[in-house]
Amino acid sequence: MTVDRENYNYVDMLALESIIKVLDDEYGVGSNFERIIEGRPSVKDIISIYKLPLPLLGYISSRITHIISGKKVSYIVNMILNYTNVCVVGCKFCAFYRKPFSRDVYKYSIDEVVKNVVETWKKYKIRQVLIQGGVDPSIPLEYYEEIFRRIKSETKNEVAIHGLSVVEVYWIAKTNRMSIAEVINRLVEAGLDSLPGAGAEVLSDRVRKLISPLKPSTSIWINVMDTAMKLGVPISATMMYGHLETLEERAHHLLSLLELQRKRKLIMAFIAWNFEPGRTELEKTIPYPAGGSELLRNIAISRIVFRHEIPWIQAGWLTAGERLAQVSLTYGANDWGGTLYGEKVLPATGLSLPLLVRSRIENIIRSAGFIPFERDNWYRPVSN
C-alpha cells in the first residue's frame, strides 16, 4: 500500500492491509478499495464498494474515522432562519416553497429576521445561524447585507452566519447583473462567514432536469462554490439521495466534491440526507423515503472516499431521527450537526422534529459510546 503515513500510523496501515485482503478474497474488490484508500478512486471503484455488505462498510468506515477523530463527535448549537417561502424555482422535491402571490406566502422583514436571531442567541447561546429561504427575485442584495451587518452587531459578533445556498447566490447575481464573485464579496463584507451546501442535490444534469429543471446546472453549482473558496469562504457540501439518481451518479457526485476539495481545501464537512417525499410533487413517483440502511451506506461510502480530506461527516439526525443518527456514528460520521432551532423546510413535508438542547445532544452522543464536544462554525472546539 502507498497510504500517506502522515495520516495513517503503522497499526492502522496493517488493519487496512488486512481489510484489502478480505475484500479481495471474499468479494473480488480489494484492488478497487486499495485505489480508493490511496486517494485515487474512480467511479467504477466507488460503485464496487457500494455493493458490499453494510456491516462490512461500517467496520471499514469506522476504522478510518477513528484514525481521524477517535471517539470524539462534534455538535453545534445553532438555528435555521428560513426568511421566506416564496420561490420561483419550484423544485419537485420541495414541500416548503410557495409561488409568488400564493395565499400562504411569507417574507420576514429585516427587523423580524434580526429579532428572531437575537432572541434565539440570548435564549440558547447559539453560535451559528443558517440563513436560507426560497428564490424570490424581488428581494434586493441590500436586504441580505443589512441582515448580516445587524446580526453581527447585535450579537456582538458571537453568531457566525452560514448562509445562502448556491441557488440563492446565483439568483442574487443574476437579478442584480453582478458576477458571483462580486455578490460573495459584498456578502462577506457584510458578515457572511461560510456557505452551506444546499442546492447540490445530486450533481448530475440528468437528475437536475427531472427534479429541479429551473435550478442552475452542475457546472454552475461547482463554479459558485469554487469561486467562494477562491475568495477564502469555507463551505459545507451535501448530497440528497433516494430519488431518481443512480449509483453511478452518486459516485460522480462524491468524486466532484473530492476534486473540488483538493483544489481549494475549504470544504469543512459533508452531509448526506435522504429525500423526504411527503407533500412534494415527486411523491407521485417516489412515495416512500429511503430506509435507514441507505443513510448508513451513504455515510460509510462518503467516509471511505473522502478519508481525512473532508474530515467531518454529519450524522444526519434531521432526516434520519435520533436513533439512526446514533448508529451512523459507527458508520463513519463524526459530527452530530446542530440543534437547528426554527427549521421550517422539513416540517413542511410532515416530518416532526424534536427540540434538541446541549445536554440532550451530549447524552445522545455519550449513550452511543462516543465523546461529545461543542464546536463553532469552523469545527473548532469551544467551551460552554
Backbone torsions as a table, in degrees:
resi	resn	phi	psi	omega
1	MET	NA	153.3	178.6
2	THR	-119.0	34.3	180.0
3	VAL	-65.5	138.0	-179.0
4	ASP	-61.7	119.0	-176.9
5	ARG	-70.5	-14.3	177.0
6	GLU	-70.2	-21.8	-176.9
7	ASN	-112.7	-14.4	-178.2
8	TYR	-134.1	119.1	178.9
9	ASN	-79.8	177.6	-171.9
10	TYR	-61.2	-42.4	-179.4
11	VAL	-63.0	-43.7	179.6
12	ASP	-63.3	-39.1	-179.7
13	MET	-64.4	-39.2	177.6
14	LEU	-63.2	-39.4	178.6
15	ALA	-63.7	-43.1	-179.5
16	LEU	-66.7	-36.6	176.8
17	GLU	-64.0	-37.3	177.5
18	SER	-66.3	-39.5	178.2
19	ILE	-62.4	-43.1	179.4
20	ILE	-59.4	-40.9	-179.9
21	LYS	-63.8	-44.0	178.5
22	VAL	-62.8	-45.2	-179.5
23	LEU	-62.3	-34.1	179.2
24	ASP	-73.8	-46.4	-176.4
25	ASP	-69.3	-42.0	-172.7
26	GLU	-91.9	-33.4	-171.6
27	TYR	-126.4	-6.5	178.6
28	GLY	68.8	23.0	-178.5
29	VAL	-121.8	20.7	-179.3
30	GLY	-58.0	-43.8	-179.2
31	SER	-67.6	-34.7	177.4
32	ASN	-62.6	-48.1	179.7
33	PHE	-64.3	-39.5	-179.2
34	GLU	-61.1	-41.9	178.0
35	ARG	-64.0	-39.2	179.7
36	ILE	-65.1	-48.2	-175.2
37	ILE	-71.5	-19.6	173.9
38	GLU	-84.6	-4.9	176.4
39	GLY	88.9	23.2	178.0
40	ARG	-133.6	57.3	-176.7
41	PRO	-76.3	155.2	171.1
42	SER	-118.7	169.0	176.6
43	VAL	-58.9	-43.7	179.6
44	LYS	-60.4	-41.1	179.1
45	ASP	-61.8	-45.7	-177.6
46	ILE	-65.2	-42.9	178.5
47	ILE	-60.2	-38.9	-177.3
48	SER	-62.9	-37.1	-179.3
49	ILE	-84.7	-19.2	173.9
50	TYR	-58.0	-27.9	-174.0
51	LYS	-91.7	2.2	178.8
52	LEU	-72.4	156.7	176.3
53	PRO	-57.3	139.2	-175.4
54	LEU	-57.9	-45.7	179.2
55	PRO	-58.8	-34.6	178.7
56	LEU	-67.8	-41.7	176.7
57	LEU	-61.7	-39.4	178.4
58	GLY	-63.2	-41.5	179.3
59	TYR	-63.0	-46.6	-178.2
60	ILE	-64.1	-49.5	-176.0
61	SER	-65.8	-36.2	179.2
62	SER	-67.9	-34.5	176.2
63	ARG	-62.4	-42.6	-178.9
64	ILE	-67.6	-43.9	179.7
65	THR	-63.0	-37.0	178.9
66	HIS	-62.0	-35.6	176.7
67	ILE	-63.2	-37.2	-174.2
68	ILE	-80.1	-49.5	-171.7
69	SER	-134.4	7.3	179.4
70	GLY	62.8	-133.0	-179.7
71	LYS	-98.0	6.8	-176.8
72	LYS	-81.1	137.7	178.0
73	VAL	-130.9	126.9	-177.6
74	SER	-91.5	161.8	172.1
75	TYR	-155.0	162.6	178.6
76	ILE	-133.8	144.2	173.7
77	VAL	-91.6	112.7	-174.7
78	ASN	-146.5	179.2	175.7
79	MET	-138.0	160.5	171.9
80	ILE	-111.5	133.7	177.0
81	LEU	-116.9	100.6	176.5
82	ASN	-90.0	93.5	-166.9
83	TYR	-72.4	-20.4	175.6
84	THR	-157.6	153.6	172.7
85	ASN	-108.3	5.6	175.6
86	VAL	-72.1	128.5	-179.5
87	CYS	-153.6	131.3	179.9
88	VAL	-95.5	-2.4	-177.2
89	VAL	-81.5	-41.1	172.5
90	GLY	64.6	53.4	178.9
91	CYS	-65.7	140.2	-176.7
92	LYS	-73.1	-12.6	-179.6
93	PHE	-98.1	4.5	-172.9
94	CYS	-110.0	127.4	176.4
95	ALA	-99.8	-3.8	-173.3
96	PHE	-86.3	-38.9	-169.5
97	TYR	-71.0	154.9	172.5
98	ARG	-132.5	143.1	176.7
99	LYS	-69.5	150.6	177.0
100	PRO	-53.7	140.9	178.0
101	PHE	75.2	7.6	171.6
102	SER	-68.2	158.8	-174.3
103	ARG	-67.0	-32.9	-174.6
104	ASP	-106.2	30.8	175.6
105	VAL	-76.7	155.4	171.8
106	TYR	-144.9	154.7	175.6
107	LYS	-150.9	116.6	-178.5
108	TYR	-73.1	141.3	172.4
109	SER	-73.6	167.6	177.5
110	ILE	-58.8	-43.8	179.5
111	ASP	-61.3	-40.9	-179.3
112	GLU	-65.4	-42.1	178.9
113	VAL	-61.9	-51.1	-176.3
114	VAL	-63.6	-43.0	178.8
115	LYS	-59.8	-43.4	179.8
116	ASN	-60.4	-46.7	-178.6
117	VAL	-66.7	-45.6	-177.5
118	VAL	-63.9	-43.2	179.2
119	GLU	-63.4	-40.1	179.2
120	THR	-69.0	-36.0	176.9
121	TRP	-63.3	-44.3	-179.8
122	LYS	-67.0	-36.6	-176.3
123	LYS	-77.9	-43.2	-172.0
124	TYR	-115.0	-4.4	-175.9
125	LYS	56.2	49.9	178.3
126	ILE	-65.1	151.4	179.1
127	ARG	-111.4	-5.0	-177.1
128	GLN	-153.8	143.8	168.8
129	VAL	-121.9	127.6	175.8
130	LEU	-96.4	111.6	-175.8
131	ILE	-105.0	116.0	178.3
132	GLN	-149.4	152.6	176.4
133	GLY	-152.3	-153.6	173.5
134	GLY	-89.3	-176.1	175.7
135	VAL	-99.7	102.5	179.0
136	ASP	-115.2	101.8	-176.0
137	PRO	-61.3	-14.5	-179.5
138	SER	-79.6	-11.8	-179.8
139	ILE	-84.3	120.6	-178.4
140	PRO	-78.1	162.2	177.1
141	LEU	-58.3	-34.9	-177.6
142	GLU	-62.5	-27.0	176.7
143	TYR	-59.1	-48.0	-179.0
144	TYR	-69.5	-40.3	-179.5
145	GLU	-61.4	-44.3	-179.3
146	GLU	-66.2	-41.3	177.3
147	ILE	-59.6	-48.0	-177.4
148	PHE	-62.9	-45.0	-179.3
149	ARG	-61.5	-44.4	-176.2
150	ARG	-71.2	-36.7	176.1
151	ILE	-60.6	-47.0	179.8
152	LYS	-61.3	-42.4	-177.8
153	SER	-69.5	-46.7	-172.0
154	GLU	-82.1	-12.3	172.9
155	THR	-106.6	14.1	178.1
156	LYS	56.9	34.5	178.4
157	ASN	64.1	21.9	-179.2
158	GLU	-89.7	-12.9	-178.1
159	VAL	-110.4	118.5	177.5
160	ALA	-77.3	145.5	179.1
161	ILE	-104.8	109.1	177.4
162	HIS	-105.9	95.0	-163.7
163	GLY	-139.7	149.7	171.2
164	LEU	69.9	124.4	177.7
165	SER	-73.4	167.1	175.1
166	VAL	-54.6	-40.8	-177.8
167	VAL	-63.4	-42.3	178.4
168	GLU	-65.0	-44.9	178.8
169	VAL	-61.0	-43.8	-180.0
170	TYR	-60.4	-44.9	-178.7
171	TRP	-71.7	-34.2	175.4
172	ILE	-60.9	-44.6	178.7
173	ALA	-63.1	-42.8	-177.2
174	LYS	-65.4	-46.9	-176.6
175	THR	-73.8	-23.7	178.5
176	ASN	-97.9	1.9	-179.9
177	ARG	53.7	48.3	179.0
178	MET	-123.4	162.7	174.7
179	SER	-78.3	160.7	176.6
180	ILE	-59.0	-42.6	-178.9
181	ALA	-62.0	-41.4	179.7
182	GLU	-62.6	-43.4	179.8
183	VAL	-63.2	-48.2	-178.5
184	ILE	-62.5	-41.7	178.9
185	ASN	-60.5	-42.5	179.6
186	ARG	-66.8	-39.3	178.6
187	LEU	-66.2	-39.4	178.1
188	VAL	-64.9	-43.5	177.7
189	GLU	-60.0	-30.1	179.7
190	ALA	-82.4	-17.7	177.5
191	GLY	135.9	0.3	178.4
192	LEU	-63.4	134.0	-178.8
193	ASP	-105.9	-34.0	-177.2
194	SER	-162.1	162.2	179.9
195	LEU	-109.3	133.7	174.3
196	PRO	-77.2	162.9	-175.0
197	GLY	-88.1	5.1	-176.6
198	ALA	-56.8	148.8	178.8
199	GLY	97.4	-7.5	178.6
200	ALA	-75.4	-40.8	-172.5
201	GLU	49.7	-111.7	168.6
202	VAL	-119.9	129.5	-175.9
203	LEU	-77.5	71.4	177.8
204	SER	-140.5	121.4	-179.4
205	ASP	-64.8	-29.7	177.4
206	ARG	-61.8	-47.6	-179.5
207	VAL	-67.8	-42.2	-177.7
208	ARG	-61.0	-37.3	178.6
209	LYS	-66.4	-25.5	-178.9
210	LEU	-86.2	-39.2	-173.3
211	ILE	-106.0	-18.8	179.8
212	SER	-154.4	67.8	-172.4
213	PRO	-62.4	-20.6	-179.3
214	LEU	-94.5	0.1	178.3
215	LYS	-79.0	155.0	175.8
216	PRO	-59.6	154.9	-178.2
217	SER	-69.1	170.7	176.4
218	THR	-56.1	-45.1	-177.1
219	SER	-64.7	-34.5	178.2
220	ILE	-69.4	-42.1	177.8
221	TRP	-57.8	-47.6	-179.4
222	ILE	-63.7	-40.5	-178.6
223	ASN	-65.2	-41.1	178.7
224	VAL	-62.9	-46.0	179.3
225	MET	-65.9	-39.2	177.8
226	ASP	-62.8	-41.5	179.0
227	THR	-63.7	-43.7	179.5
228	ALA	-59.6	-48.0	-178.2
229	MET	-68.4	-33.5	176.0
230	LYS	-61.6	-30.9	178.4
231	LEU	-87.1	3.8	177.0
232	GLY	91.0	10.8	-178.7
233	VAL	-93.7	118.4	178.0
234	PRO	-73.0	158.3	-177.6
235	ILE	-136.2	166.7	163.8
236	SER	-112.7	161.9	-178.0
237	ALA	-126.8	147.4	-177.6
238	THR	-133.1	167.6	168.8
239	MET	-147.7	124.9	173.7
240	MET	-98.9	120.1	-176.5
241	TYR	-117.0	172.3	173.8
242	GLY	89.5	32.5	177.9
243	HIS	-132.3	-104.6	-174.7
244	LEU	-109.5	10.0	-176.3
245	GLU	-83.2	158.1	175.6
246	THR	-103.4	167.3	174.7
247	LEU	-60.3	-38.2	178.9
248	GLU	-61.6	-40.3	179.8
249	GLU	-70.2	-35.5	173.3
250	ARG	-62.0	-43.3	-179.9
251	ALA	-62.8	-44.1	176.4
252	HIS	-59.2	-41.5	179.9
253	HIS	-58.3	-50.3	-179.3
254	LEU	-62.2	-41.0	178.9
255	LEU	-66.1	-37.3	178.3
256	SER	-62.0	-41.5	178.8
257	LEU	-68.3	-39.1	179.2
258	LEU	-63.9	-42.7	177.8
259	GLU	-63.2	-41.0	178.7
260	LEU	-64.1	-40.7	178.7
261	GLN	-65.1	-40.8	179.7
262	ARG	-66.6	-26.9	179.7
263	LYS	-78.0	-42.6	-172.1
264	ARG	-115.4	-26.1	177.7
265	LYS	59.1	34.1	179.4
266	LEU	-126.7	17.4	170.5
267	ILE	-82.9	114.1	-175.1
268	MET	-78.7	-37.4	-172.5
269	ALA	-156.9	162.2	177.2
270	PHE	-123.7	136.7	179.6
271	ILE	-128.4	120.0	173.5
272	ALA	-101.7	133.1	178.1
273	TRP	-141.7	145.8	-175.8
274	ASN	-86.5	147.1	176.1
275	PHE	-64.6	128.7	176.3
276	GLU	-103.6	108.4	-170.7
277	PRO	-77.5	-14.5	-173.5
278	GLY	-52.6	126.6	174.9
279	ARG	63.1	20.4	177.7
280	THR	-106.5	161.5	176.4
281	GLU	-65.0	-34.1	-178.0
282	LEU	-72.3	-11.0	179.2
283	GLU	-60.1	-27.7	179.4
284	LYS	-64.2	-32.0	-179.3
285	THR	-93.7	-41.4	-179.0
286	ILE	-120.0	88.3	-173.1
287	PRO	-75.7	-20.0	-176.0
288	TYR	-126.5	144.6	177.1
289	PRO	-72.3	157.7	176.0
290	ALA	-62.6	148.6	-177.7
291	GLY	-77.0	175.1	-178.3
292	GLY	-61.6	-32.5	-179.4
293	SER	-63.7	-30.6	178.9
294	GLU	-69.3	-39.0	176.1
295	LEU	-60.9	-49.5	-178.2
296	LEU	-61.3	-40.5	180.0
297	ARG	-63.5	-44.1	-178.1
298	ASN	-70.2	-36.3	175.9
299	ILE	-65.5	-45.5	-179.9
300	ALA	-61.9	-46.1	-179.2
301	ILE	-62.7	-42.9	-179.5
302	SER	-63.1	-39.2	177.4
303	ARG	-63.5	-43.4	-179.0
304	ILE	-64.6	-40.1	-179.2
305	VAL	-73.0	-46.6	-176.0
306	PHE	-80.5	-24.1	-178.0
307	ARG	48.8	-130.5	179.1
308	HIS	-84.6	-7.8	-172.4
309	GLU	-69.8	-34.7	165.7
310	ILE	-115.7	96.5	-165.8
311	PRO	-69.9	-29.4	-173.2
312	TRP	-109.8	125.4	177.0
313	ILE	-123.4	128.5	-171.9
314	GLN	-84.1	147.7	-177.0
315	ALA	-74.9	-23.3	174.2
316	GLY	75.7	39.0	-178.3
317	TRP	-64.4	-25.9	-173.3
318	LEU	-60.0	-42.0	177.9
319	THR	-100.3	-27.5	-174.5
320	ALA	-88.6	-23.7	-174.7
321	GLY	91.1	164.1	-173.2
322	GLU	-65.4	-45.0	-174.7
323	ARG	-63.0	-48.8	-178.9
324	LEU	-67.5	-35.6	177.2
325	ALA	-62.0	-37.1	175.2
326	GLN	-59.7	-45.2	179.8
327	VAL	-62.7	-36.1	-177.8
328	SER	-62.7	-20.5	177.0
329	LEU	-67.3	-18.9	175.3
330	THR	-97.7	7.5	178.7
331	TYR	-121.1	21.8	174.0
332	GLY	114.0	-16.2	179.1
333	ALA	-75.1	144.7	176.7
334	ASN	-139.7	14.6	173.2
335	ASP	-134.9	129.4	-179.3
336	TRP	-75.7	-27.4	-172.3
337	GLY	99.7	-149.3	-174.4
338	GLY	-121.9	174.2	175.8
339	THR	-70.7	-31.0	173.0
340	LEU	56.9	44.3	174.6
341	TYR	-58.6	134.5	174.5
342	GLY	91.5	1.7	-178.9
343	GLU	-58.5	129.5	-178.9
344	LYS	-117.6	-21.2	-171.1
345	VAL	-69.5	-52.7	-178.8
346	LEU	-68.1	-39.3	175.2
347	PRO	-57.9	-23.8	177.8
348	ALA	-65.0	-21.1	177.2
349	THR	-85.2	-5.6	-176.9
350	GLY	100.0	1.0	-179.1
351	LEU	-82.5	123.5	178.8
352	SER	-88.0	141.7	-177.0
353	LEU	-117.9	139.4	176.9
354	PRO	-77.6	158.6	173.5
355	LEU	-90.3	115.9	-177.9
356	LEU	-106.6	134.2	175.1
357	VAL	-122.0	171.8	-175.9
358	ARG	-50.6	-52.3	-174.0
359	SER	-63.3	-37.8	-180.0
360	ARG	-67.0	-44.7	179.1
361	ILE	-61.2	-44.7	-179.3
362	GLU	-63.8	-38.3	177.3
363	ASN	-66.4	-39.7	178.3
364	ILE	-61.7	-45.5	-178.4
365	ILE	-66.9	-44.4	179.8
366	ARG	-62.8	-41.2	-177.7
367	SER	-68.0	-16.8	174.8
368	ALA	-88.3	-2.1	177.2
369	GLY	94.7	20.0	-177.1
370	PHE	-122.8	171.6	-176.1
371	ILE	-109.6	112.7	-177.8
372	PRO	-79.9	148.4	167.3
373	PHE	-146.6	140.6	179.3
374	GLU	-79.3	140.5	-178.4
375	ARG	-123.7	171.3	172.1
376	ASP	-102.3	-168.7	-177.7
377	ASN	-60.3	-27.8	-176.0
378	TRP	-101.2	16.9	176.5
379	TYR	67.2	29.2	175.2
380	ARG	-98.9	137.6	179.4
381	PRO	-61.7	142.9	177.1
382	VAL	-131.2	159.7	176.3
383	SER	-99.9	147.8	-178.0
384	ASN	-69.0	NA	NA
